[in-house]
Amino acid sequence: MITIGLTGWSDHDTLQLSSKHKLADYAAHFPLVEVDTSFYAIPSPKTTANWASGTPDVFRFVVKAFQAMTMHKEWKDYYDSEIEMYRCYMDAIAPISESGKLKAILFQFPPFFNCTKENVQYLRHVKEQMGDLPVSIEFRNSSWYSDTNYEKTLALLTELGFIHVVVDEPQIGTRSVPIVLRATNPDVTLVRLHGRNQYGWMKANSPEWREVRTLYRYNAEEIAEWADYIKHLGEHSKEIVVIFNNNSGGDAADNAKALQKELEIHFDGLAPMQMDLFSEF
């Protein structure tokens, strides 16, 4: 099974989403979305309940972990204790999880989160905090996939039951990771496609990072290449979830549709398309 979605449901002009019902309109195109806003602030349970109730039964969410959960920030800057932070996050995702619409929680670690004993221990700590919830791990430091650590990293993710996130991103030394076509969870593997804009990727801390970081459009040859990669991964996980994050220039939706066509897959149970008011009856 292959599921395709995008990061967020707001900034996809080619989908022609209405201003008032963007998530519902988005759900007419794709069966899954990655929630990016939860990285910056943990949403309220009321908000996530509305997301869950406003989407079709088949719709699923990948929800990003809060930035202090992935060590981008310090929890003490936001909460009185780490326990409180995790409790607030658990409360937030409960409506999605209880509705059966939670596909995975995405822990996307920063480039400075390298392969050390302390960070390995933190991954075990994450497992303790998250319990049996589906957790996916994305690294952005190449030390996890060095010749010495490659198999150990994958073995650790397998041991903890974590979902491996296979990424496509610009290669800029230690602050990025290669394409690693390995599954660590028999049920799900995540694929996140960030594009290959090396210049934009290196501008992460600049004022224009949103405009250039993922400014990239995959061509037909690259889409076909990823279709083959996904089929390979499908031999080792029951479901491959593909998320296009190359949206600085609004290319994610078109690329996702192109991959869907390349793989010759159809999504059933989506929300109905909004009727064009100017079309003939």
ABEGO torsion letter per residue (X at the ends): XBBBBBBEAABBAAAGBBAAAAAAAAAAABABBBBAAAAABBBBAAAAAAAAAABBAABBBBBBBBAAAAGABBAAAABABAAAAAAAAAAAAAAAAAAGABABBBBBBBAABBBBAAAAAAAAAAAAAAEABBBBBBBABAAAABAAAAAAAAAAAAAAGBBBBBBBBBBBEAABBBBBBBBABAABBBBBBAEABAAAAAAAABAAAAAAAABBBBBAAAAAAAAAAAAAAAAABABBBBBBABAAAGAAAAAAAAAAAAAGBBBBGBBBBBBBAABBX
